[in-house]
Amino acid sequence: LARLANEWSRNNLGCNITVVVDEFGAKLWEESNYEVEAGHIWNFGRNFAEDPNVKIPQVYFEHSGRRVITMEWIEGVKSTDLAGMRRAGIDVDAFTRNGVQAALRQLLEFGLFHGDPHAGNVFAMQDGRIAYVDFGNVATLTSRQRDVMFRAITHVSNSEYEELVTDFVRLGFLRPGVDVKSIAPAMADIWRDSLGTSIRDFNFRFITNRFSKLMFQFPFRVPERFSLVFRALLMQEGICICLNPDFSIIEVALPYASKRLLSDPDPSMRRELMSIVFKEEGRDGRAVLQWSRVKDLVEMARQAQDGASMQLNEVIVDFFRGLRRDLVSGSGLAAALGPP
């Protein structure tokens, strides 16, 4: 049936429905194997081992197998139970921020994310930590995809919509060679409308609704992995808004992304940073340092509360040391400003 519907799906939805069905079947089979889920729990526990704001239950491998899994009992309050959190004396605003930071770390730092973070799988513990259960539905992102997502966040914050469209090409939402200039105005309208009069007005559900309409105007397709990303982010935002109707997920996302860009020593992240803070100007195409962007990144990073132990002053010093090193060698700058 999927093969029969595939031609229509490609022409009208811009996606390969056979691949979607195959991935659904693979995920269904994977979720029925508790040995796989136990491995997911172990990986999540390793990723968040140093984060004081996140609790991942311990799995008891000696009492687990393909058909059964035994893990640590989590004592907590359902993540949408506002009254229960208040009775338990839990700081609701801190818990909300912790939840978004944990989701961002999964997507943008680890590349391993919980694909089903609904309220029944996310709990608030007495000490304010966010706890996750049910790791059957887990997915991954490559380092390249994470790098491009970081760049896309900064392009949104700088209102650089042609560059944002290029990011969508690199992520697989658009085919290479698409007319970027024709799509950029529509993309700008969506983001301007979603941000309203201030960044606090941002609503991810509004973005996805408008974006789904854009797919019928331009040759967009949603890569199979990113449909799960959107679903997870919508669930996370739903929990946050249930606890605080005025909460804006992007107010947490932008500081986190800024701090990671400034502090991550990974060469690919350094190239992303250099491409953001330098811009070719003049007829000779000289690369000029955009001090306003550096200042904006630093000021935004000051607001980050991501569970990391690093001090922001150290981050700033390391950034300028790295910038000096890249400028002296020339290699980092050339790579950043060269073709992607």
N, C-alpha and C positions, 0 to 999 in steps of 0.2 A: 504493500500500500504506500509506503514511504517513497519507493522508487517511482511509482505511478504519479504521485503528487509532487515530485521533486522539481519538474520543469516549471509548474505553476508557482511553486514556492520561490524558486530562483528569480522568476520574472516579477513577482508581486511583493515578495517579502525580502528579497535580497539575501536569502540564506539557503543552505543546503539542508533540507528537512531530513534526508537520510542520515546525515551526521548527527543531527539533533536527536533523532530516535535512537541511534546507536549509543550516543552518550548517555541518554536516559536509561537505556537497558544496562549499560556498564555500571552506572551509579546504583541502580536498583540491586544488581548482583553484589556490588561492593558493600552496600549497607547491610546485607544479610550475612556478611562474614565478619564476626566479632574479632578475629585476629587482626584484620585490617584496622578496625576501629581502635583496638588497643594500641596499635602502632601510631595512629593519629594522636591519641592522648599523650603518649610518651613524647612525641615531637612537640606538641603544644607546651607540655610541661617544661621541656628543655628551653624552648624559646622564651617563656615568661619566668624562668627560674629567678632572675634578678629583679623582676618587677614587683614592687611591694603592693601594687594596686589590683593585681589579678590572681585569682585562684584557679588552678587546674587540678582536678581530682587525681589522686594516685591510682594507678591500675595495678591489680594484683595478678601478675602473669601466671603464677603457679596455680591460680584458681580460675583461669580463663582459657578459652579455646575457641574453635571455629563457631560453636553454637551457643556459647555463654561467655559473658564478660563480668568480672567482679571488680568494682572500683570503690574508692573511698566515698562515704556518705557525706553529702553537702548539706549543711544546716544553714538555710537562708530564707529570704523573703522573695517571692516572685517579683520579677523586675518591673512589673506594672502596678504593683500593689502599693500605691502612694501612702495610704493610711497605715498599712503594715510597717512600712519603712519609718514613718514618723513615730509610731509606737515603739519601735526598736531603737529609736534615737540615731538613725542613720542619716548622715548628711546627704540629702537627695541631690543637690547640685554637684557635689564632689563625685558622687556615684555616677551621675550622668556623664560628666567629663571623663571619668575613668573609662566608662564604657566606650565612648567614641575614640579615645586614645588607643584603647586596646584593639578596636576594630581597625584603626588606621595602621597600627603596627603590624597586624596580621597581613593587611593588603599591601602595604608599601615597604615594610622592612623585612618581614619574614617570607612573604610570598606564599604563605600557607594560611588559609582562612576558613573559619567556620561558616559553612554554607546554609545553616538553618538556625540563626540566632533569634528565634521567636521567644516570647516572654516565658514559655514553659521550659526553655533551655538556658535561660540566663537568670541568675539570682544575685540578690544583694546580701552580703554577709554582715554579721553584727559589727565587724570592725571596718566596714565601708568598702571592702574589696568586692570586685565583680567576679562571679564564679560561673563557669560554663559547664554544661553537661551535654551528652549525646553528640558524639563526634563521628557519627556515621556518614554525614554529608559534609565532606571536606574537599576543597579544591586548591589548586596552586596557580601562581603567576610566575612567569620567568623574570629574571633580573632585568632584562631589556624592557618588558612590559611595565615593570615597576618604575624604571627610570623615566619612561615616557609619561606615565601617570603623574609623576612629580612635576615634570615640565608642563603638563597640561594645567595643573593646579596654579602654577605661577603665571601661565599665560592668561588664565581666567582673571587672576587678581590684577594683572596689568592691562586688561582689556585688549589683548593681542589676538584677535579672532582669526586672522589668516593663519597665524602660527598654530592656533588651537585646531583648526581644520587639518593642518599638516600632522598634528599629533594623532588625530583620528585615523588618518591614513596609515601612520606607523603602527597603530594598534589593530588595524585590520577592519575598522568600521567602514572605510572607503577604499576603493581600489586605487593603486598608484596611477598617476596621470589625470586624476579628476581635476576639474576646473575649480581650484581653491577659491578664487576671487568671487565666483558666483554663489558659493555656499556661505562664505564668511558673513555677509549681511544678515542672513537668516539666523545664523548661529549667534550673532551679536544681539539680535532681537530677543532670542530666548533667554540669554543670560542677563540682559538688561532688565527684562520683565521679571525674572526670577529674583533678582537682587532688590528690586523696588527702589525705595529711597535710601536704603542703607543695607549693609551686609547682613544685618540681623533679620531682614525680610526673606533671606534665602530659604527655599523649600525644595528638597531633593525630589519629592513626589511631583511637584509642579514641573521640574526639569524633565523628568522621565515622561510625563504626559505630553509635554510639548515636543520632546524629542521623537516620540513615537509617531507624531503627525509629520515631522520633518522627513521621516523615512519614506513617506509616500511622494514627497516632492523631489528628493534627491536619491542617488543610488547608495543609500546607507544599508548596512546589514549589521546585525549584532553578533559578534563572534560568540560561539557557544559558551566559552568560559565566562565572558562578561555578563551574560544574562544572569548567572549565579551571583556575580559581584553586585549587580543592580538590586537583585532580590535581597541580598544580605544587608546592603546599605539602607534600603527601604524599611526593612524590619528594625534595624538599629534606630533609624530616625523615628519610627513609630513609637518605640519604647520611650525615647527621649521626650517626644511631644506629649505622650501620655503623662509623664511625670512633670513636665514643664512646657505648657503650650507656647511659650515665647522662646524656647530653645532653638538655636541656629547651629546646625552641624558644621557649617563652613567656618564659624567663628573658632572652632577647635581645630578644624582641618588645616587652615592656612598657617597658624603658628607652628603646628607640628611639621608641616612640609618645609617651612622656612628654616626651622632649626636643623632638620635633617640635611637639607641642602648645604647649610653652612658648616656642618660638623662631620658629615660622613667622609672618611678618607678614601672610600672606594673610587678607583680611577674613573669609572663610568659616571658616578655621581659628581665628581669634580668637573668632568666635561660638561655635564648638564648645568652646573653652577656657572662655569665660565661663559657658556653660551647665553646665559641670562643676564649676567652683569656686564658683558661686553656687547657692543653693537657697532656694526660697520657704518661709518659715516663718511661723507665727502665723496668726491669723484674718484679718489684713489682707494676708497674702500678701507680706510684705516680703522682698526679696532679701537674704539674709545670706551674707557671704563665709565659706566653709568652709575655715578655716585648716588643718585636718587634711588636706584634699585637696590644698591647695597644697603643704604639707610633703611629702606622699607623692609628688606629681609631681616635686618637686625632688630628693628622695632617689633616686627611681627613675631620673631623668634622669642623675644622676651616674654611673650604671653603663653609660651608652650609649657604644658604640664604633662609630660609623656611617660613618667615613671622612670626616666633615665637619671643617672646619678651625676652627669656632667654639669659643670657650672657654665653659665652663658659667657662670662668673661673669658674663660678658657676657649670657648667656641670661637669668639671673635678674634682672639689672638691667633688661634690655629688657622682661621680663615685667611688672615693677612699674611701669615707666614707661608701658607700654601700658595697664595696669590703671588707673592714675591718669587717663590721657587718656580712657579709656572711661567712667570714673565721672563725670568732669567733664562730658563731652558727653552722657552718658546714652544715646546711640544704640546703642553696642555692647551694653550691658546689656539694654536693652529688646528688641533683636533676639534676643539669646540666650535670654531667658526667655519670649519670645512663642511663638506656635504655630509648628511647624516648617514 
